Amino acid sequence: MLAGCSSLSGTGDKGYITGTGVPVEVSAKDRGAPLELTGTDLEGKPVDLADTRGKPVVVNVWWSQCDPCRVEQPDLNEAAAELGDDVTFLGLNIRDASADQGLAYVRNFDVPYPSVYSPDGSALLSFAGTLNPRSIPSTVVLDKKGRVAASVQGRIPTTQTLLSLVDVVLDE
């Protein structure tokens, strides 16, 4: 019932909702506190978002069985390659029953950055108020201080869309 009253669209019985892919930007003066997120990546290594402070971060929420995630991955890879060391990219793998499923996705799509493994989706709590916990894929751009500067619920429309969102925080 609620999905019918929002800009989100259902995916049948798959248990996730795709967003519209419309970017939402937050002006620097309206950004909240830096986000806190710790966990382990798909290979079991520790990850702490606080370690990325000082440069923008792109966080992409994905699941290996999500068709829109598969469609957008080449755009994310292209943006990561173009932005290089100026920006940190971090995936947030939710819902996969095993890290091996996520690692297979990473291999198949040549994902060039690590992903926090959060099969129960609890890592999404860090993004409360920014992301719908059932909207997969979703992408968040954090500024150099770790604050939410932009978000896209649903597949990013184009590589250029993501590059434009990141350029805003690179220029700050």
C-alpha positions as CSV (number, residue, x, y, z in Angstrom):
1,M,0.0,0.0,0.0
2,L,2.7,2.5,0.9
3,A,4.8,1.7,-2.2
4,G,1.8,2.8,-4.3
5,C,1.8,6.2,-2.6
6,S,5.5,6.9,-3.2
7,S,8.0,7.3,-6.0
8,L,9.3,3.8,-5.3
9,S,8.3,0.9,-7.5
10,G,8.0,-2.7,-6.4
11,T,9.8,-5.7,-7.8
12,G,7.2,-8.4,-7.2
13,D,8.3,-11.0,-4.6
14,K,12.0,-10.1,-4.5
15,G,11.6,-8.1,-1.3
16,Y,13.2,-4.9,-2.4
17,I,12.1,-1.6,-3.9
18,T,13.7,0.2,-6.7
19,G,13.8,4.0,-6.4
20,T,13.4,6.5,-9.2
21,G,17.1,7.3,-9.5
22,V,16.5,11.0,-9.0
23,P,19.5,12.7,-7.2
24,V,18.9,14.6,-4.0
25,E,21.6,17.1,-3.1
26,V,22.1,18.6,0.4
27,S,23.7,22.0,0.7
28,A,26.8,22.2,2.8
29,K,25.1,24.3,5.5
30,D,22.3,21.7,5.8
31,R,24.4,18.6,6.2
32,G,24.2,16.7,9.4
33,A,26.9,15.0,11.4
34,P,29.5,12.7,9.8
35,L,28.2,9.2,9.4
36,E,29.7,6.4,11.4
37,L,30.0,2.9,9.8
38,T,32.2,0.0,10.8
39,G,32.2,-3.6,9.7
40,T,34.1,-6.1,7.7
41,D,34.4,-6.4,3.9
42,L,33.6,-9.4,1.8
43,E,37.1,-10.8,2.5
44,G,36.7,-10.3,6.3
45,K,39.0,-7.3,6.6
46,P,37.9,-4.4,8.9
47,V,36.3,-1.3,7.4
48,D,35.8,2.0,9.2
49,L,34.2,4.9,7.3
50,A,36.1,7.3,9.6
51,D,39.3,6.3,8.0
52,T,38.2,7.9,4.7
53,R,37.8,11.4,6.1
54,G,39.6,14.1,4.1
55,K,38.2,13.1,0.7
56,P,34.7,12.4,-0.7
57,V,33.2,8.9,-0.4
58,V,30.7,7.2,-2.7
59,V,28.8,4.5,-1.0
60,N,26.8,2.1,-3.1
61,V,24.2,-0.3,-1.6
62,W,23.9,-3.5,-3.6
63,W,22.9,-7.1,-3.6
64,S,24.1,-9.7,-6.1
65,Q,20.6,-10.8,-7.2
66,C,19.4,-7.2,-7.8
67,D,19.0,-6.6,-11.5
68,P,19.2,-2.8,-11.3
69,C,22.5,-3.2,-9.4
70,R,23.9,-5.3,-12.2
71,V,22.8,-2.6,-14.8
72,E,24.4,0.3,-12.8
73,Q,27.7,-1.5,-11.9
74,P,29.5,-0.5,-15.1
75,D,28.7,3.2,-14.5
76,L,30.0,2.9,-10.9
77,N,33.2,1.2,-12.2
78,E,33.7,4.0,-14.8
79,A,33.2,6.7,-12.3
80,A,35.6,5.1,-9.9
81,A,38.2,4.9,-12.6
82,E,37.7,8.5,-13.7
83,L,37.8,9.9,-10.2
84,G,40.8,7.8,-9.2
85,D,42.4,8.5,-5.8
86,D,40.5,11.8,-5.3
87,V,37.5,9.8,-4.1
88,T,37.0,6.7,-2.1
89,F,34.4,4.2,-3.3
90,L,32.8,1.7,-0.9
91,G,30.1,-0.9,-1.6
92,L,27.6,-2.0,1.0
93,N,26.5,-5.6,0.2
94,I,23.3,-6.4,1.9
95,R,21.0,-9.5,1.7
96,D,23.5,-12.0,0.3
97,A,23.4,-15.2,2.3
98,S,27.2,-15.6,2.1
99,A,30.2,-13.4,1.4
100,D,31.0,-15.9,-1.5
101,Q,27.9,-14.7,-3.3
102,G,29.1,-11.1,-3.0
103,L,32.6,-12.0,-4.0
104,A,31.3,-13.8,-7.2
105,Y,29.5,-10.5,-8.1
106,V,32.7,-8.5,-7.5
107,R,34.6,-10.9,-9.8
108,N,31.9,-11.0,-12.5
109,F,31.6,-7.2,-12.7
110,D,35.2,-6.3,-12.0
111,V,34.2,-4.1,-9.0
112,P,37.4,-2.1,-8.2
113,Y,36.6,-1.2,-4.6
114,P,35.8,-3.1,-1.3
115,S,32.3,-3.7,0.0
116,V,31.1,-3.9,3.6
117,Y,29.3,-7.2,4.0
118,S,26.1,-6.7,6.0
119,P,23.7,-9.6,5.1
120,D,21.1,-8.4,7.6
121,G,21.2,-4.9,6.3
122,S,22.1,-3.5,9.7
123,A,24.8,-1.3,8.2
124,L,22.0,0.7,6.6
125,L,21.2,2.1,10.0
126,S,24.0,4.6,9.5
127,F,22.0,6.0,6.6
128,A,18.7,6.4,8.5
129,G,16.8,9.4,7.2
130,T,18.7,9.3,3.9
131,L,18.0,5.9,2.5
132,N,14.9,3.7,2.5
133,P,16.2,0.4,4.0
134,R,14.5,-1.6,1.2
135,S,15.7,0.6,-1.7
136,I,18.3,-1.4,-3.6
137,P,20.4,-0.1,-5.3
138,S,21.1,3.2,-3.6
139,T,24.1,5.5,-3.7
140,V,25.2,8.1,-1.2
141,V,27.9,10.8,-1.8
142,L,29.6,11.9,1.4
143,D,31.6,15.1,1.6
144,K,35.2,15.3,2.9
145,K,33.9,15.4,6.5
146,G,31.8,12.3,6.1
147,R,28.5,14.1,5.9
148,V,25.7,13.2,3.4
149,A,26.0,15.6,0.4
150,A,23.8,13.7,-2.1
151,S,21.9,10.5,-2.5
152,V,20.2,8.5,-5.2
153,Q,17.6,5.9,-4.4
154,G,17.5,3.5,-7.3
155,R,19.9,3.1,-10.1
156,I,22.1,6.0,-10.9
157,P,20.9,7.3,-14.3
158,T,24.4,7.8,-15.8
159,T,28.0,7.9,-15.0
160,Q,27.9,11.6,-15.6
161,T,25.2,12.0,-13.0
162,L,27.4,10.5,-10.4
163,L,30.5,12.5,-11.5
164,S,28.5,15.7,-11.3
165,L,27.4,14.9,-7.7
166,V,30.9,14.2,-6.7
167,D,32.3,17.3,-8.4
168,V,30.2,19.4,-6.1
169,V,32.0,18.1,-3.0
170,L,35.4,18.0,-4.7
171,D,35.1,21.7,-5.3
172,E,34.2,22.5,-1.7
